[in-house]
Amino acid sequence: MPHMFLNGGAMRGGELHHLLEGAPLLAETRTAPRYRFFSVGDRFPGLRPVTEGGASIAGELYDLGWELLRERLLPAEPPELELGVIELADGSPSLAMLLRRPYTPAAPLTDITATADWRAHLRTLGERPR
């Protein structure tokens, strides 16, 4: 079963969490410090790998079945994101959604790397974390 790093609406308490259909949460974890983190129009987050100036981004790691990934989670992802492989803080690989390359500005990007946490970013907007 693939491991999937989630850092937005599919995390616990988020509006897309129901799509996981009971997939087990393996850990609250972070990425390796190799990513910039963006808010895409304050609707969802996006990771971008970088060679320098990156940070460790907060998220949750789930054990997903291939069918759940293919049939439920991926169809719900916005077109600005694409499936990729990231490095977690412990050095292990994981699937994750990344900003599509090249990024075509369909929505404004705000760099929220300093926050490094989608829920914390939503709190700065005065929103309840989704």
Backbone atoms as SQL, in Angstrom:
CREATE TABLE atoms (id INTEGER PRIMARY KEY, chain TEXT, resi INTEGER, resn TEXT, atom TEXT, x REAL, y REAL, z REAL);
INSERT INTO atoms VALUES
  (1, 'A', 1, 'MET', 'N', 0.840, -1.173, 0.000),
  (2, 'A', 1, 'MET', 'CA', 0.000, 0.000, 0.000),
  (3, 'A', 1, 'MET', 'C', 0.891, 1.244, 0.000),
  (4, 'A', 2, 'PRO', 'N', 0.526, 2.247, -0.777),
  (5, 'A', 2, 'PRO', 'CA', 1.344, 3.458, -0.816),
  (6, 'A', 2, 'PRO', 'C', 1.123, 4.331, 0.415),
  (7, 'A', 3, 'HIS', 'N', 2.174, 5.016, 0.802),
  (8, 'A', 3, 'HIS', 'CA', 2.067, 6.018, 1.852),
  (9, 'A', 3, 'HIS', 'C', 1.852, 7.363, 1.170),
  (10, 'A', 4, 'MET', 'N', 0.924, 8.143, 1.736),
  (11, 'A', 4, 'MET', 'CA', 0.571, 9.440, 1.160),
  (12, 'A', 4, 'MET', 'C', 0.678, 10.511, 2.224),
  (13, 'A', 5, 'PHE', 'N', 1.499, 11.523, 1.940),
  (14, 'A', 5, 'PHE', 'CA', 1.655, 12.682, 2.813),
  (15, 'A', 5, 'PHE', 'C', 0.583, 13.697, 2.428),
  (16, 'A', 6, 'LEU', 'N', -0.230, 14.094, 3.400),
  (17, 'A', 6, 'LEU', 'CA', -1.291, 15.071, 3.173),
  (18, 'A', 6, 'LEU', 'C', -1.023, 16.297, 4.027),
  (19, 'A', 7, 'ASN', 'N', -1.247, 17.471, 3.441),
  (20, 'A', 7, 'ASN', 'CA', -0.973, 18.697, 4.191),
  (21, 'A', 7, 'ASN', 'C', -2.042, 19.763, 3.984),
  (22, 'A', 8, 'GLY', 'N', -3.240, 19.355, 3.587),
  (23, 'A', 8, 'GLY', 'CA', -4.322, 20.310, 3.352),
  (24, 'A', 8, 'GLY', 'C', -5.660, 19.772, 3.810),
  (25, 'A', 9, 'GLY', 'N', -6.667, 19.905, 2.965),
  (26, 'A', 9, 'GLY', 'CA', -8.046, 19.593, 3.315),
  (27, 'A', 9, 'GLY', 'C', -8.354, 18.136, 3.596),
  (28, 'A', 10, 'ALA', 'N', -7.465, 17.214, 3.230),
  (29, 'A', 10, 'ALA', 'CA', -7.727, 15.795, 3.507),
  (30, 'A', 10, 'ALA', 'C', -7.189, 15.358, 4.874),
  (31, 'A', 11, 'MET', 'N', -6.518, 16.260, 5.581),
  (32, 'A', 11, 'MET', 'CA', -6.065, 15.919, 6.931),
  (33, 'A', 11, 'MET', 'C', -7.265, 15.817, 7.863),
  (34, 'A', 12, 'ARG', 'N', -7.047, 15.219, 9.031),
  (35, 'A', 12, 'ARG', 'CA', -8.116, 15.091, 10.024),
  (36, 'A', 12, 'ARG', 'C', -8.778, 16.440, 10.263),
  (37, 'A', 13, 'GLY', 'N', -10.105, 16.435, 10.254),
  (38, 'A', 13, 'GLY', 'CA', -10.860, 17.663, 10.476),
  (39, 'A', 13, 'GLY', 'C', -11.075, 18.486, 9.218),
  (40, 'A', 14, 'GLY', 'N', -10.440, 18.118, 8.122),
  (41, 'A', 14, 'GLY', 'CA', -10.566, 18.871, 6.879),
  (42, 'A', 14, 'GLY', 'C', -11.782, 18.460, 6.071),
  (43, 'A', 15, 'GLU', 'N', -12.177, 19.328, 5.158),
  (44, 'A', 15, 'GLU', 'CA', -13.383, 19.085, 4.366),
  (45, 'A', 15, 'GLU', 'C', -13.262, 17.906, 3.414),
  (46, 'A', 16, 'LEU', 'N', -12.061, 17.429, 3.137),
  (47, 'A', 16, 'LEU', 'CA', -11.866, 16.281, 2.245),
  (48, 'A', 16, 'LEU', 'C', -11.464, 15.001, 2.984),
  (49, 'A', 17, 'HIS', 'N', -11.382, 15.062, 4.294),
  (50, 'A', 17, 'HIS', 'CA', -10.924, 13.896, 5.054),
  (51, 'A', 17, 'HIS', 'C', -11.817, 12.675, 4.837),
  (52, 'A', 18, 'HIS', 'N', -13.096, 12.899, 4.604),
  (53, 'A', 18, 'HIS', 'CA', -14.018, 11.771, 4.383),
  (54, 'A', 18, 'HIS', 'C', -13.605, 10.922, 3.175),
  (55, 'A', 19, 'LEU', 'N', -12.839, 11.468, 2.259),
  (56, 'A', 19, 'LEU', 'CA', -12.404, 10.718, 1.077),
  (57, 'A', 19, 'LEU', 'C', -11.447, 9.582, 1.418),
  (58, 'A', 20, 'LEU', 'N', -10.850, 9.635, 2.592),
  (59, 'A', 20, 'LEU', 'CA', -9.870, 8.617, 2.976),
  (60, 'A', 20, 'LEU', 'C', -10.517, 7.308, 3.412),
  (61, 'A', 21, 'GLU', 'N', -11.822, 7.302, 3.636),
  (62, 'A', 21, 'GLU', 'CA', -12.581, 6.090, 3.967),
  (63, 'A', 21, 'GLU', 'C', -11.899, 5.184, 4.989),
  (64, 'A', 22, 'GLY', 'N', -11.439, 5.740, 6.081),
  (65, 'A', 22, 'GLY', 'CA', -10.851, 4.938, 7.136),
  (66, 'A', 22, 'GLY', 'C', -9.422, 4.512, 6.899),
  (67, 'A', 23, 'ALA', 'N', -8.740, 5.071, 5.904),
  (68, 'A', 23, 'ALA', 'CA', -7.319, 4.746, 5.708),
  (69, 'A', 23, 'ALA', 'C', -6.570, 5.102, 6.986),
  (70, 'A', 24, 'PRO', 'N', -5.696, 4.219, 7.449),
  (71, 'A', 24, 'PRO', 'CA', -5.035, 4.480, 8.722),
  (72, 'A', 24, 'PRO', 'C', -4.034, 5.635, 8.676),
  (73, 'A', 25, 'LEU', 'N', -4.126, 6.480, 9.695),
  (74, 'A', 25, 'LEU', 'CA', -3.130, 7.522, 9.913),
  (75, 'A', 25, 'LEU', 'C', -1.892, 6.841, 10.477),
  (76, 'A', 26, 'LEU', 'N', -0.767, 7.002, 9.802),
  (77, 'A', 26, 'LEU', 'CA', 0.474, 6.392, 10.273),
  (78, 'A', 26, 'LEU', 'C', 1.221, 7.313, 11.227),
  (79, 'A', 27, 'ALA', 'N', 1.190, 8.624, 10.941),
  (80, 'A', 27, 'ALA', 'CA', 1.941, 9.560, 11.777),
  (81, 'A', 27, 'ALA', 'C', 1.598, 10.993, 11.431),
  (82, 'A', 28, 'GLU', 'N', 1.691, 11.865, 12.424),
  (83, 'A', 28, 'GLU', 'CA', 1.820, 13.289, 12.153),
  (84, 'A', 28, 'GLU', 'C', 3.301, 13.459, 11.898),
  (85, 'A', 29, 'THR', 'N', 3.661, 14.073, 10.795),
  (86, 'A', 29, 'THR', 'CA', 5.067, 14.116, 10.422),
  (87, 'A', 29, 'THR', 'C', 5.376, 15.397, 9.671),
  (88, 'A', 30, 'ARG', 'N', 6.589, 15.488, 9.181),
  (89, 'A', 30, 'ARG', 'CA', 7.037, 16.656, 8.419),
  (90, 'A', 30, 'ARG', 'C', 7.845, 16.176, 7.221),
  (91, 'A', 31, 'THR', 'N', 7.945, 17.035, 6.238),
  (92, 'A', 31, 'THR', 'CA', 8.815, 16.753, 5.106),
  (93, 'A', 31, 'THR', 'C', 10.259, 17.021, 5.508),
  (94, 'A', 32, 'ALA', 'N', 11.175, 16.544, 4.681),
  (95, 'A', 32, 'ALA', 'CA', 12.567, 16.995, 4.801),
  (96, 'A', 32, 'ALA', 'C', 12.568, 18.493, 4.487),
  (97, 'A', 33, 'PRO', 'N', 13.587, 19.238, 4.911),
  (98, 'A', 33, 'PRO', 'CA', 13.598, 20.694, 4.683),
  (99, 'A', 33, 'PRO', 'C', 14.008, 21.046, 3.244),
  (100, 'A', 34, 'ARG', 'N', 13.250, 20.517, 2.290),
  (101, 'A', 34, 'ARG', 'CA', 13.586, 20.701, 0.872),
  (102, 'A', 34, 'ARG', 'C', 12.435, 21.283, 0.067),
  (103, 'A', 35, 'TYR', 'N', 11.490, 21.966, 0.748),
  (104, 'A', 35, 'TYR', 'CA', 10.273, 22.407, 0.075),
  (105, 'A', 35, 'TYR', 'C', 9.926, 23.841, 0.444),
  (106, 'A', 36, 'ARG', 'N', 9.356, 24.558, -0.541),
  (107, 'A', 36, 'ARG', 'CA', 8.680, 25.820, -0.280),
  (108, 'A', 36, 'ARG', 'C', 7.202, 25.470, -0.208),
  (109, 'A', 37, 'PHE', 'N', 6.457, 26.238, 0.572),
  (110, 'A', 37, 'PHE', 'CA', 5.055, 25.944, 0.829),
  (111, 'A', 37, 'PHE', 'C', 4.227, 27.156, 0.442),
  (112, 'A', 38, 'PHE', 'N', 3.185, 26.937, -0.345),
  (113, 'A', 38, 'PHE', 'CA', 2.381, 28.030, -0.884),
  (114, 'A', 38, 'PHE', 'C', 0.905, 27.839, -0.573),
  (115, 'A', 39, 'SER', 'N', 0.225, 28.956, -0.418),
  (116, 'A', 39, 'SER', 'CA', -1.225, 28.973, -0.380),
  (117, 'A', 39, 'SER', 'C', -1.678, 29.322, -1.796),
  (118, 'A', 40, 'VAL', 'N', -2.520, 28.494, -2.365),
  (119, 'A', 40, 'VAL', 'CA', -3.035, 28.730, -3.713),
  (120, 'A', 40, 'VAL', 'C', -4.404, 29.394, -3.568),
  (121, 'A', 41, 'GLY', 'N', -4.394, 30.715, -3.689),
  (122, 'A', 41, 'GLY', 'CA', -5.639, 31.480, -3.564),
  (123, 'A', 41, 'GLY', 'C', -6.327, 31.296, -2.227),
  (124, 'A', 42, 'ASP', 'N', -5.581, 30.929, -1.187),
  (125, 'A', 42, 'ASP', 'CA', -6.127, 30.641, 0.146),
  (126, 'A', 42, 'ASP', 'C', -7.205, 29.560, 0.101),
  (127, 'A', 43, 'ARG', 'N', -7.156, 28.691, -0.942),
  (128, 'A', 43, 'ARG', 'CA', -8.101, 27.583, -1.062),
  (129, 'A', 43, 'ARG', 'C', -7.484, 26.250, -0.668),
  (130, 'A', 44, 'PHE', 'N', -6.192, 26.076, -0.960),
  (131, 'A', 44, 'PHE', 'CA', -5.495, 24.833, -0.645),
  (132, 'A', 44, 'PHE', 'C', -3.998, 25.103, -0.702),
  (133, 'A', 45, 'PRO', 'N', -3.197, 24.225, -0.085),
  (134, 'A', 45, 'PRO', 'CA', -1.745, 24.415, -0.093),
  (135, 'A', 45, 'PRO', 'C', -1.074, 23.687, -1.255),
  (136, 'A', 46, 'GLY', 'N', 0.151, 24.103, -1.535),
  (137, 'A', 46, 'GLY', 'CA', 0.949, 23.428, -2.545),
  (138, 'A', 46, 'GLY', 'C', 2.416, 23.402, -2.148),
  (139, 'A', 47, 'LEU', 'N', 3.029, 22.252, -2.342),
  (140, 'A', 47, 'LEU', 'CA', 4.467, 22.083, -2.087),
  (141, 'A', 47, 'LEU', 'C', 5.237, 22.269, -3.388),
  (142, 'A', 48, 'ARG', 'N', 6.429, 22.839, -3.280),
  (143, 'A', 48, 'ARG', 'CA', 7.329, 22.924, -4.421),
  (144, 'A', 48, 'ARG', 'C', 8.730, 22.532, -3.943),
  (145, 'A', 49, 'PRO', 'N', 9.330, 21.495, -4.542),
  (146, 'A', 49, 'PRO', 'CA', 10.693, 21.129, -4.171),
  (147, 'A', 49, 'PRO', 'C', 11.672, 22.220, -4.595),
  (148, 'A', 50, 'VAL', 'N', 12.666, 22.459, -3.752),
  (149, 'A', 50, 'VAL', 'CA', 13.708, 23.447, -4.048),
  (150, 'A', 50, 'VAL', 'C', 15.065, 22.873, -3.671),
  (151, 'A', 51, 'THR', 'N', 16.112, 23.414, -4.258),
  (152, 'A', 51, 'THR', 'CA', 17.465, 22.950, -3.929),
  (153, 'A', 51, 'THR', 'C', 18.053, 23.718, -2.754),
  (154, 'A', 52, 'GLU', 'N', 17.533, 24.927, -2.487),
  (155, 'A', 52, 'GLU', 'CA', 17.950, 25.669, -1.300),
  (156, 'A', 52, 'GLU', 'C', 16.822, 26.583, -0.851),
  (157, 'A', 53, 'GLY', 'N', 16.856, 26.962, 0.423),
  (158, 'A', 53, 'GLY', 'CA', 15.824, 27.839, 0.958),
  (159, 'A', 53, 'GLY', 'C', 14.529, 27.135, 1.324),
  (160, 'A', 54, 'GLY', 'N', 14.571, 25.821, 1.456),
  (161, 'A', 54, 'GLY', 'CA', 13.378, 25.071, 1.801),
  (162, 'A', 54, 'GLY', 'C', 13.168, 24.972, 3.297),
  (163, 'A', 55, 'ALA', 'N', 12.046, 24.412, 3.657),
  (164, 'A', 55, 'ALA', 'CA', 11.686, 24.219, 5.062),
  (165, 'A', 55, 'ALA', 'C', 11.034, 22.856, 5.217),
  (166, 'A', 56, 'SER', 'N', 10.880, 22.444, 6.449),
  (167, 'A', 56, 'SER', 'CA', 10.186, 21.203, 6.791),
  (168, 'A', 56, 'SER', 'C', 8.709, 21.542, 6.999),
  (169, 'A', 57, 'ILE', 'N', 7.825, 20.905, 6.222),
  (170, 'A', 57, 'ILE', 'CA', 6.406, 21.238, 6.199),
  (171, 'A', 57, 'ILE', 'C', 5.599, 20.190, 6.973),
  (172, 'A', 58, 'ALA', 'N', 4.660, 20.652, 7.788),
  (173, 'A', 58, 'ALA', 'CA', 3.836, 19.768, 8.614),
  (174, 'A', 58, 'ALA', 'C', 2.754, 19.078, 7.796),
  (175, 'A', 59, 'GLY', 'N', 2.434, 17.843, 8.188),
  (176, 'A', 59, 'GLY', 'CA', 1.350, 17.114, 7.538),
  (177, 'A', 59, 'GLY', 'C', 1.072, 15.801, 8.248),
  (178, 'A', 60, 'GLU', 'N', 0.294, 14.968, 7.579),
  (179, 'A', 60, 'GLU', 'CA', -0.076, 13.662, 8.107),
  (180, 'A', 60, 'GLU', 'C', 0.242, 12.607, 7.062),
  (181, 'A', 61, 'LEU', 'N', 0.688, 11.451, 7.529),
  (182, 'A', 61, 'LEU', 'CA', 1.042, 10.347, 6.643),
  (183, 'A', 61, 'LEU', 'C', 0.006, 9.242, 6.788),
  (184, 'A', 62, 'TYR', 'N', -0.562, 8.831, 5.644),
  (185, 'A', 62, 'TYR', 'CA', -1.608, 7.808, 5.618),
  (186, 'A', 62, 'TYR', 'C', -1.169, 6.619, 4.779),
  (187, 'A', 63, 'ASP', 'N', -1.713, 5.461, 5.129),
  (188, 'A', 63, 'ASP', 'CA', -1.526, 4.233, 4.358),
  (189, 'A', 63, 'ASP', 'C', -2.787, 4.064, 3.511),
  (190, 'A', 64, 'LEU', 'N', -2.659, 4.297, 2.213),
  (191, 'A', 64, 'LEU', 'CA', -3.812, 4.271, 1.311),
  (192, 'A', 64, 'LEU', 'C', -3.764, 3.054, 0.404),
  (193, 'A', 65, 'GLY', 'N', -4.921, 2.559, 0.047),
  (194, 'A', 65, 'GLY', 'CA', -4.985, 1.564, -1.000),
  (195, 'A', 65, 'GLY', 'C', -4.902, 2.266, -2.356),
  (196, 'A', 66, 'TRP', 'N', -4.396, 1.557, -3.353),
  (197, 'A', 66, 'TRP', 'CA', -4.273, 2.147, -4.691),
  (198, 'A', 66, 'TRP', 'C', -5.631, 2.579, -5.227),
  (199, 'A', 67, 'GLU', 'N', -6.651, 1.759, -4.992),
  (200, 'A', 67, 'GLU', 'CA', -7.983, 2.091, -5.500),
  (201, 'A', 67, 'GLU', 'C', -8.512, 3.363, -4.862),
  (202, 'A', 68, 'LEU', 'N', -8.339, 3.514, -3.546),
  (203, 'A', 68, 'LEU', 'CA', -8.778, 4.730, -2.858),
  (204, 'A', 68, 'LEU', 'C', -8.054, 5.949, -3.426),
  (205, 'A', 69, 'LEU', 'N', -6.762, 5.812, -3.629),
  (206, 'A', 69, 'LEU', 'CA', -5.985, 6.908, -4.203),
  (207, 'A', 69, 'LEU', 'C', -6.501, 7.270, -5.593),
  (208, 'A', 70, 'ARG', 'N', -6.665, 6.273, -6.446),
  (209, 'A', 70, 'ARG', 'CA', -7.063, 6.483, -7.840),
  (210, 'A', 70, 'ARG', 'C', -8.515, 6.950, -7.970),
  (211, 'A', 71, 'GLU', 'N', -9.417, 6.343, -7.217),
  (212, 'A', 71, 'GLU', 'CA', -10.845, 6.581, -7.410),
  (213, 'A', 71, 'GLU', 'C', -11.419, 7.732, -6.590),
  (214, 'A', 72, 'ARG', 'N', -10.814, 8.046, -5.449),
  (215, 'A', 72, 'ARG', 'CA', -11.420, 9.043, -4.568),
  (216, 'A', 72, 'ARG', 'C', -10.546, 10.269, -4.349),
  (217, 'A', 73, 'LEU', 'N', -9.300, 10.041, -3.970),
  (218, 'A', 73, 'LEU', 'CA', -8.464, 11.179, -3.582),
  (219, 'A', 73, 'LEU', 'C', -7.986, 11.989, -4.792),
  (220, 'A', 74, 'LEU', 'N', -7.391, 11.336, -5.766),
  (221, 'A', 74, 'LEU', 'CA', -6.858, 12.077, -6.918),
  (222, 'A', 74, 'LEU', 'C', -7.933, 12.844, -7.700),
  (223, 'A', 75, 'PRO', 'N', -9.114, 12.284, -7.939),
  (224, 'A', 75, 'PRO', 'CA', -10.127, 13.077, -8.659),
  (225, 'A', 75, 'PRO', 'C', -10.568, 14.335, -7.909),
  (226, 'A', 76, 'ALA', 'N', -10.383, 14.387, -6.606),
  (227, 'A', 76, 'ALA', 'CA', -10.789, 15.549, -5.814),
  (228, 'A', 76, 'ALA', 'C', -9.711, 16.630, -5.773),
  (229, 'A', 77, 'GLU', 'N', -8.527, 16.327, -6.272),
  (230, 'A', 77, 'GLU', 'CA', -7.432, 17.298, -6.221),
  (231, 'A', 77, 'GLU', 'C', -7.617, 18.371, -7.296),
  (232, 'A', 78, 'PRO', 'N', -7.240, 19.608, -6.986),
  (233, 'A', 78, 'PRO', 'CA', -7.377, 20.691, -7.964),
  (234, 'A', 78, 'PRO', 'C', -6.369, 20.537, -9.105),
  (235, 'A', 79, 'PRO', 'N', -6.654, 21.122, -10.262),
  (236, 'A', 79, 'PRO', 'CA', -5.775, 20.971, -11.419),
  (237, 'A', 79, 'PRO', 'C', -4.405, 21.626, -11.247),
  (238, 'A', 80, 'GLU', 'N', -4.256, 22.485, -10.252),
  (239, 'A', 80, 'GLU', 'CA', -2.959, 23.133, -10.006),
  (240, 'A', 80, 'GLU', 'C', -1.949, 22.194, -9.368),
  (241, 'A', 81, 'LEU', 'N', -2.416, 21.016, -8.924),
  (242, 'A', 81, 'LEU', 'CA', -1.543, 20.059, -8.244),
  (243, 'A', 81, 'LEU', 'C', -1.370, 18.803, -9.077),
  (244, 'A', 82, 'GLU', 'N', -0.237, 18.114, -8.832),
  (245, 'A', 82, 'GLU', 'CA', 0.036, 16.839, -9.481),
  (246, 'A', 82, 'GLU', 'C', 0.654, 15.889, -8.464),
  (247, 'A', 83, 'LEU', 'N', 0.487, 14.602, -8.702),
  (248, 'A', 83, 'LEU', 'CA', 1.034, 13.585, -7.814),
  (249, 'A', 83, 'LEU', 'C', 2.542, 13.506, -8.017),
  (250, 'A', 84, 'GLY', 'N', 3.266, 13.441, -6.910),
  (251, 'A', 84, 'GLY', 'CA', 4.715, 13.324, -6.967),
  (252, 'A', 84, 'GLY', 'C', 5.219, 12.539, -5.774),
  (253, 'A', 85, 'VAL', 'N', 6.526, 12.446, -5.674),
  (254, 'A', 85, 'VAL', 'CA', 7.178, 11.765, -4.555),
  (255, 'A', 85, 'VAL', 'C', 8.013, 12.796, -3.811),
  (256, 'A', 86, 'ILE', 'N', 7.866, 12.806, -2.486),
  (257, 'A', 86, 'ILE', 'CA', 8.626, 13.730, -1.645),
  (258, 'A', 86, 'ILE', 'C', 9.506, 12.933, -0.691),
  (259, 'A', 87, 'GLU', 'N', 10.356, 13.663, 0.008),
  (260, 'A', 87, 'GLU', 'CA', 11.176, 13.077, 1.062),
  (261, 'A', 87, 'GLU', 'C', 10.646, 13.561, 2.403),
  (262, 'A', 88, 'LEU', 'N', 10.410, 12.613, 3.301),
  (263, 'A', 88, 'LEU', 'CA', 9.965, 12.960, 4.647),
  (264, 'A', 88, 'LEU', 'C', 11.169, 13.293, 5.533),
  (265, 'A', 89, 'ALA', 'N', 10.890, 13.838, 6.707),
  (266, 'A', 89, 'ALA', 'CA', 11.949, 14.257, 7.625),
  (267, 'A', 89, 'ALA', 'C', 12.888, 13.113, 8.000),
  (268, 'A', 90, 'ASP', 'N', 12.362, 11.878, 8.050),
  (269, 'A', 90, 'ASP', 'CA', 13.206, 10.732, 8.400),
  (270, 'A', 90, 'ASP', 'C', 13.963, 10.162, 7.204),
  (271, 'A', 91, 'GLY', 'N', 13.823, 10.808, 6.030),
  (272, 'A', 91, 'GLY', 'CA', 14.529, 10.371, 4.834),
  (273, 'A', 91, 'GLY', 'C', 13.757, 9.410, 3.957),
  (274, 'A', 92, 'SER', 'N', 12.596, 8.943, 4.415),
  (275, 'A', 92, 'SER', 'CA', 11.826, 7.989, 3.623),
  (276, 'A', 92, 'SER', 'C', 11.000, 8.722, 2.558),
  (277, 'A', 93, 'PRO', 'N', 10.679, 8.024, 1.465),
  (278, 'A', 93, 'PRO', 'CA', 9.866, 8.632, 0.413),
  (279, 'A', 93, 'PRO', 'C', 8.382, 8.477, 0.702),
  (280, 'A', 94, 'SER', 'N', 7.587, 9.347, 0.101),
  (281, 'A', 94, 'SER', 'CA', 6.136, 9.267, 0.208),
  (282, 'A', 94, 'SER', 'C', 5.522, 9.938, -1.009),
  (283, 'A', 95, 'LEU', 'N', 4.342, 9.470, -1.393),
  (284, 'A', 95, 'LEU', 'CA', 3.564, 10.199, -2.378),
  (285, 'A', 95, 'LEU', 'C', 3.045, 11.479, -1.732),
  (286, 'A', 96, 'ALA', 'N', 2.836, 12.501, -2.542),
  (287, 'A', 96, 'ALA', 'CA', 2.273, 13.770, -2.074),
  (288, 'A', 96, 'ALA', 'C', 1.797, 14.546, -3.288),
  (289, 'A', 97, 'MET', 'N', 0.975, 15.527, -3.039),
  (290, 'A', 97, 'MET', 'CA', 0.552, 16.425, -4.105),
  (291, 'A', 97, 'MET', 'C', 1.490, 17.623, -4.122),
  (292, 'A', 98, 'LEU', 'N', 2.014, 17.928, -5.327),
  (293, 'A', 98, 'LEU', 'CA', 2.955, 19.026, -5.529),
  (294, 'A', 98, 'LEU', 'C', 2.347, 20.044, -6.481),
  (295, 'A', 99, 'LEU', 'N', 2.839, 21.281, -6.413),
  (296, 'A', 99, 'LEU', 'CA', 2.419, 22.256, -7.413),
  (297, 'A', 99, 'LEU', 'C', 2.808, 21.737, -8.784),
  (298, 'A', 100, 'ARG', 'N', 1.888, 21.813, -9.711),
  (299, 'A', 100, 'ARG', 'CA', 2.117, 21.337, -11.079),
  (300, 'A', 100, 'ARG', 'C', 3.292, 22.099, -11.701),
  (301, 'A', 101, 'ARG', 'N', 4.107, 21.375, -12.451),
  (302, 'A', 101, 'ARG', 'CA', 5.250, 21.981, -13.128),
  (303, 'A', 101, 'ARG', 'C', 5.028, 21.961, -14.627),
  (304, 'A', 102, 'PRO', 'N', 5.176, 23.048, -15.328),
  (305, 'A', 102, 'PRO', 'CA', 5.321, 24.395, -14.752),
  (306, 'A', 102, 'PRO', 'C', 3.968, 24.880, -14.217),
  (307, 'A', 103, 'TYR', 'N', 4.041, 25.752, -13.225),
  (308, 'A', 103, 'TYR', 'CA', 2.809, 26.269, -12.640),
  (309, 'A', 103, 'TYR', 'C', 2.253, 27.363, -13.537),
  (310, 'A', 104, 'THR', 'N', 1.012, 27.205, -13.959),
  (311, 'A', 104, 'THR', 'CA', 0.307, 28.227, -14.734),
  (312, 'A', 104, 'THR', 'C', -0.588, 28.973, -13.759),
  (313, 'A', 105, 'PRO', 'N', -0.348, 30.246, -13.574),
  (314, 'A', 105, 'PRO', 'CA', -1.063, 30.982, -12.530),
  (315, 'A', 105, 'PRO', 'C', -2.573, 31.086, -12.736),
  (316, 'A', 106, 'ALA', 'N', -3.290, 30.042, -12.355),
  (317, 'A', 106, 'ALA', 'CA', -4.751, 30.071, -12.356),
  (318, 'A', 106, 'ALA', 'C', -5.258, 30.758, -11.099),
  (319, 'A', 107, 'ALA', 'N', -4.453, 30.736, -10.056),
  (320, 'A', 107, 'ALA', 'CA', -4.785, 31.385, -8.785),
  (321, 'A', 107, 'ALA', 'C', -3.486, 31.953, -8.215),
  (322, 'A', 108, 'PRO', 'N', -3.575, 33.041, -7.457),
  (323, 'A', 108, 'PRO', 'CA', -2.358, 33.631, -6.903),
  (324, 'A', 108, 'PRO', 'C', -1.706, 32.709, -5.871),
  (325, 'A', 109, 'LEU', 'N', -0.379, 32.698, -5.885),
  (326, 'A', 109, 'LEU', 'CA', 0.389, 31.934, -4.903),
  (327, 'A', 109, 'LEU', 'C', 0.911, 32.883, -3.838),
  (328, 'A', 110, 'THR', 'N', 0.736, 32.509, -2.590),
  (329, 'A', 110, 'THR', 'CA', 1.306, 33.240, -1.463),
  (330, 'A', 110, 'THR', 'C', 2.279, 32.302, -0.778),
  (331, 'A', 111, 'ASP', 'N', 3.519, 32.718, -0.646),
  (332, 'A', 111, 'ASP', 'CA', 4.527, 31.888, 0.004),
  (333, 'A', 111, 'ASP', 'C', 4.253, 31.860, 1.507),
  (334, 'A', 112, 'ILE', 'N', 3.940, 30.678, 2.030),
  (335, 'A', 112, 'ILE', 'CA', 3.663, 30.511, 3.466),
  (336, 'A', 112, 'ILE', 'C', 4.684, 29.559, 4.093),
  (337, 'A', 113, 'THR', 'N', 5.867, 29.500, 3.482),
  (338, 'A', 113, 'THR', 'CA', 6.907, 28.603, 3.974),
  (339, 'A', 113, 'THR', 'C', 7.263, 28.900, 5.426),
  (340, 'A', 114, 'ALA', 'N', 7.273, 30.164, 5.814),
  (341, 'A', 114, 'ALA', 'CA', 7.620, 30.516, 7.201),
  (342, 'A', 114, 'ALA', 'C', 6.634, 29.901, 8.188),
  (343, 'A', 115, 'THR', 'N', 5.379, 29.775, 7.795),
  (344, 'A', 115, 'THR', 'CA', 4.373, 29.139, 8.654),
  (345, 'A', 115, 'THR', 'C', 4.539, 27.628, 8.627),
  (346, 'A', 116, 'ALA', 'N', 4.765, 27.062, 7.432),
  (347, 'A', 116, 'ALA', 'CA', 5.048, 25.630, 7.232),
  (348, 'A', 116, 'ALA', 'C', 3.938, 24.701, 7.730),
  (349, 'A', 117, 'ASP', 'N', 2.715, 25.225, 7.833),
  (350, 'A', 117, 'ASP', 'CA', 1.599, 24.429, 8.351),
  (351, 'A', 117, 'ASP', 'C', 0.308, 25.046, 7.827),
  (352, 'A', 118, 'TRP', 'N', -0.483, 24.270, 7.053),
  (353, 'A', 118, 'TRP', 'CA', -1.702, 24.788, 6.459),
  (354, 'A', 118, 'TRP', 'C', -2.702, 25.257, 7.505),
  (355, 'A', 119, 'ARG', 'N', -2.884, 24.495, 8.567),
  (356, 'A', 119, 'ARG', 'CA', -3.844, 24.881, 9.603),
  (357, 'A', 119, 'ARG', 'C', -3.424, 26.190, 10.274),
  (358, 'A', 120, 'ALA', 'N', -2.133, 26.345, 10.515),
  (359, 'A', 120, 'ALA', 'CA', -1.637, 27.592, 11.110),
  (360, 'A', 120, 'ALA', 'C', -1.874, 28.763, 10.154),
  (361, 'A', 121, 'HIS', 'N', -1.690, 28.532, 8.869),
  (362, 'A', 121, 'HIS', 'CA', -1.954, 29.595, 7.883),
  (363, 'A', 121, 'HIS', 'C', -3.428, 29.995, 7.924),
  (364, 'A', 122, 'LEU', 'N', -4.328, 29.026, 7.968),
  (365, 'A', 122, 'LEU', 'CA', -5.758, 29.349, 8.022),
  (366, 'A', 122, 'LEU', 'C', -6.094, 30.170, 9.261),
  (367, 'A', 123, 'ARG', 'N', -5.434, 29.868, 10.375),
  (368, 'A', 123, 'ARG', 'CA', -5.675, 30.653, 11.600),
  (369, 'A', 123, 'ARG', 'C', -5.251, 32.110, 11.409),
  (370, 'A', 124, 'THR', 'N', -4.177, 32.357, 10.637),
  (371, 'A', 124, 'THR', 'CA', -3.755, 33.746, 10.392),
  (372, 'A', 124, 'THR', 'C', -4.789, 34.503, 9.571),
  (373, 'A', 125, 'LEU', 'N', -5.601, 33.767, 8.815),
  (374, 'A', 125, 'LEU', 'CA', -6.666, 34.388, 8.022),
  (375, 'A', 125, 'LEU', 'C', -7.950, 34.550, 8.835),
  (376, 'A', 126, 'GLY', 'N', -7.921, 34.080, 10.073),
  (377, 'A', 126, 'GLY', 'CA', -9.109, 34.144, 10.921),
  (378, 'A', 126, 'GLY', 'C', -10.103, 33.048, 10.608),
  (379, 'A', 127, 'GLU', 'N', -9.660, 32.006, 9.908),
  (380, 'A', 127, 'GLU', 'CA', -10.541, 30.890, 9.563),
  (381, 'A', 127, 'GLU', 'C', -10.309, 29.728, 10.494),
  (382, 'A', 128, 'ARG', 'N', -11.350, 28.963, 10.682),
  (383, 'A', 128, 'ARG', 'CA', -11.200, 27.708, 11.397),
  (384, 'A', 128, 'ARG', 'C', -10.476, 26.765, 10.452),
  (385, 'A', 129, 'PRO', 'N', -9.422, 26.087, 10.942),
  (386, 'A', 129, 'PRO', 'CA', -8.729, 25.137, 10.066),
  (387, 'A', 129, 'PRO', 'C', -9.707, 24.135, 9.447),
  (388, 'A', 130, 'ARG', 'N', -9.554, 23.945, 8.112),
  (389, 'A', 130, 'ARG', 'CA', -10.421, 23.036, 7.376),
  (390, 'A', 130, 'ARG', 'C', -9.752, 21.712, 7.192);
